[in-house]
Amino acid sequence: MKKILFTLFIIYGFSLHAQRTDYDWKKMDPKQRKEIINNLSPEERKELLKKFRDNMMLDNLNVDAKDKAAFTAIYNEYIDNQKQIKSQFNPDFDPDKMTDEEAKVKLQQSFELGQKLLDNRKKYAEKMQQVIPCQKVLKLFQSEWKMRDKMNDRKPHDHDNKDSMATPKQNP
């Protein structure tokens, strides 16, 4: 995940998206950018990536300057709520070692989590439409799907290796 975000950071340029204004990210070579990022504290790095994500979304949706602050607040609230909902599900389990009853309970939990995520998406789609048009909300969700697909394509898949101790992440 960090490699993907770092790659996006490099590709996107980051000149307008830096937390620190004394860096001209576009004029730096990737090695310089990487060095600066590696010297940031975890909190600074997290804030920098959040700012990058926000600005990338604002640019992608072409949000009017007057609406940027309101949209960013709603968008970040949406992202935080999605993360909070996802944190309620523990994906670290081995279905092959579960009883039928345990598997049924886990399956039901995954359905409930999926419904909560959908309900949250609907709630924030309505809030976002108070700031940006419906077409841009749809574009936002479309870009989330594309990003998720790209990240999933880059993840190593170890489904066929039964000797592996790693359990693939389950997306409910």
C-alpha positions as CSV (number, residue, x, y, z in Angstrom):
1,M,0.0,0.0,0.0
2,K,2.8,2.4,0.9
3,K,4.6,1.7,-2.4
4,I,1.4,2.4,-4.3
5,L,0.8,5.7,-2.5
6,F,4.5,6.6,-3.0
7,T,4.2,5.9,-6.7
8,L,1.1,8.0,-6.9
9,F,3.0,10.7,-5.1
10,I,5.8,10.6,-7.6
11,I,3.6,10.3,-10.7
12,Y,1.2,13.1,-9.7
13,G,4.0,15.6,-9.2
14,F,3.0,17.0,-5.9
15,S,4.1,20.6,-6.5
16,L,0.8,22.0,-5.2
17,H,0.1,19.3,-2.7
18,A,3.0,19.5,-0.3
19,Q,2.5,20.1,3.4
20,R,5.7,22.1,3.4
21,T,5.7,25.0,0.9
22,D,9.5,25.3,0.7
23,Y,9.8,22.3,-1.6
24,D,9.2,22.4,-5.3
25,W,8.3,18.7,-5.7
26,K,8.0,18.9,-9.5
27,K,11.6,20.1,-10.0
28,M,13.0,17.4,-7.7
29,D,14.1,14.0,-9.0
30,P,12.4,11.0,-7.5
31,K,15.5,10.2,-5.3
32,Q,15.3,13.7,-3.7
33,R,11.5,13.4,-3.1
34,K,12.0,9.9,-1.6
35,E,14.7,11.2,0.7
36,I,12.6,14.1,1.9
37,I,9.6,11.8,2.5
38,N,11.7,9.3,4.4
39,N,12.9,12.0,6.7
40,L,9.3,13.0,7.6
41,S,7.8,11.8,10.8
42,P,5.1,9.2,10.5
43,E,2.5,11.9,11.3
44,E,4.0,14.3,8.8
45,R,4.0,11.6,6.1
46,K,0.4,10.6,6.9
47,E,-0.7,14.3,6.7
48,L,1.3,14.8,3.4
49,L,-0.4,11.7,1.8
50,K,-3.8,12.8,3.1
51,K,-3.3,16.3,1.6
52,F,-2.1,14.7,-1.7
53,R,-5.2,12.4,-1.8
54,D,-7.5,15.4,-1.1
55,N,-5.9,17.6,-3.8
56,M,-5.8,14.7,-6.3
57,M,-9.5,14.2,-5.7
58,L,-10.3,18.0,-5.9
59,D,-8.3,18.2,-9.2
60,N,-9.9,15.0,-10.6
61,L,-13.4,16.3,-9.9
62,N,-12.6,19.8,-10.9
63,V,-14.2,21.2,-7.7
64,D,-14.9,24.9,-7.8
65,A,-12.5,27.0,-5.6
66,K,-15.4,28.2,-3.5
67,D,-16.5,24.6,-2.7
68,K,-13.1,23.0,-2.0
69,A,-13.1,23.5,1.8
70,A,-16.6,22.2,2.2
71,F,-16.1,19.2,-0.1
72,T,-12.8,18.3,1.5
73,A,-14.4,18.3,5.0
74,I,-17.2,16.0,3.8
75,Y,-14.9,13.8,1.9
76,N,-12.5,13.3,4.8
77,E,-15.4,12.6,7.1
78,Y,-16.6,10.0,4.6
79,I,-13.2,8.3,4.4
80,D,-12.8,8.3,8.2
81,N,-16.3,6.7,8.6
82,Q,-15.5,4.1,6.0
83,K,-12.2,3.2,7.8
84,Q,-14.0,3.1,11.2
85,I,-16.6,0.7,9.8
86,K,-14.0,-1.5,8.2
87,S,-12.1,-1.7,11.4
88,Q,-15.1,-3.6,12.9
89,F,-14.3,-6.6,10.9
90,N,-11.2,-8.8,11.6
91,P,-10.0,-10.2,8.3
92,D,-7.3,-12.4,9.8
93,F,-8.9,-15.8,9.9
94,D,-8.6,-19.2,8.2
95,P,-11.9,-20.4,6.9
96,D,-10.6,-23.9,6.6
97,K,-10.1,-24.0,10.3
98,M,-13.6,-22.8,11.2
99,T,-16.6,-24.9,12.1
100,D,-19.7,-24.5,10.0
101,E,-21.3,-22.3,12.7
102,E,-18.2,-20.1,13.0
103,A,-18.1,-19.6,9.3
104,K,-21.8,-18.8,9.1
105,V,-21.3,-16.1,11.8
106,K,-18.3,-14.7,10.0
107,L,-20.1,-14.6,6.7
108,Q,-23.1,-12.8,8.3
109,Q,-20.7,-10.3,9.9
110,S,-19.2,-9.6,6.4
111,F,-22.7,-9.0,5.0
112,E,-23.5,-6.6,7.8
113,L,-20.3,-4.8,7.3
114,G,-20.9,-4.5,3.6
115,Q,-24.4,-3.1,4.3
116,K,-22.9,-0.5,6.8
117,L,-20.4,0.5,4.1
118,L,-23.1,0.9,1.5
119,D,-25.3,2.9,3.9
120,N,-22.4,5.2,4.7
121,R,-21.7,5.7,1.0
122,K,-25.3,6.6,0.4
123,K,-25.3,9.0,3.4
124,Y,-22.2,10.8,2.2
125,A,-23.3,10.8,-1.5
126,E,-26.3,12.9,-0.3
127,K,-24.0,15.2,1.7
128,M,-21.6,15.6,-1.2
129,Q,-24.4,16.5,-3.6
130,Q,-25.1,19.6,-1.4
131,V,-21.6,20.8,-2.5
132,I,-20.9,19.2,-5.9
133,P,-23.2,17.9,-8.6
134,C,-24.3,14.2,-8.7
135,Q,-22.1,13.5,-11.7
136,K,-19.0,14.5,-9.7
137,V,-20.1,12.3,-6.8
138,L,-20.5,9.4,-9.3
139,K,-17.1,10.2,-10.7
140,L,-15.6,10.1,-7.2
141,F,-17.0,6.7,-6.5
142,Q,-15.8,5.5,-10.0
143,S,-12.3,6.7,-9.2
144,E,-12.4,4.8,-5.9
145,W,-13.3,1.6,-7.7
146,K,-10.5,2.2,-10.3
147,M,-8.0,2.8,-7.5
148,R,-9.0,-0.3,-5.6
149,D,-8.7,-2.3,-8.8
150,K,-5.2,-1.0,-9.4
151,M,-4.2,-1.7,-5.9
152,N,-5.6,-5.2,-6.0
153,D,-3.8,-5.9,-9.3
154,R,-0.5,-5.0,-7.7
155,K,-0.9,-7.1,-4.6
156,P,0.8,-10.5,-4.7
157,H,-1.7,-13.3,-4.8
158,D,-0.8,-16.4,-2.8
159,H,-4.1,-18.3,-3.1
160,D,-2.5,-21.4,-4.7
161,N,0.3,-21.8,-2.2
162,K,-1.2,-23.9,0.6
163,D,2.1,-24.0,2.5
164,S,2.1,-20.2,3.0
165,M,1.3,-18.9,6.5
166,A,-0.1,-15.8,5.0
167,T,-3.9,-15.5,4.9
168,P,-5.2,-13.4,2.1
169,K,-7.1,-10.3,3.2
170,Q,-10.8,-10.8,2.9
171,N,-12.9,-7.9,1.5
172,P,-16.4,-8.3,2.8
